[in-house]
Amino acid sequence: MARILVIDDESEVRAVVQELLESVGYEVEGAPNGKVGLQLFRKKPADLIIADILMPEQDGLETILTLLRERPDTKIVAMSGGGRYGLMDYLEIARRFGVRHTIRKPFTLEELVETVQAALGEPSAGP
């Protein structure tokens, strides 16, 4: 099963995402910000990165740009609960950077698994 790196500054979100994805068979590691996430990815690349957008230290957009610059084939899901700030939609910005899959917080287990399967190119387990 695929290895996934979850980068989110909220420890509760990381723990829930990790627990949900492990419950369906994925190997999951977490990082509290983009800086730590990049260090972990460089040591042991993951099959998929799930990156929150709004984080201290190094935000998700900067992390995504760095990942795609270093490894253009990196599979990434951008995640955000912030939605919009004024006229800016952070998930739309991530799409413009080249991220093909996004998920908006809060999400269901089904939405998370479907998004992860789509990002990894796995067949959907749904009907």
ABEGO torsion letter per residue (X at the ends): XBBBBBBBABAAAAAAAAAAAAAAGBBBBBBABAAAAAAAAAABBBABBBBBABBBGBBAAAAAAAAAAABAABBBBBBBAAEBBEABBAAAAAAAAGBABBBBOBBBAAAAAAAAAAAAGBBBABX
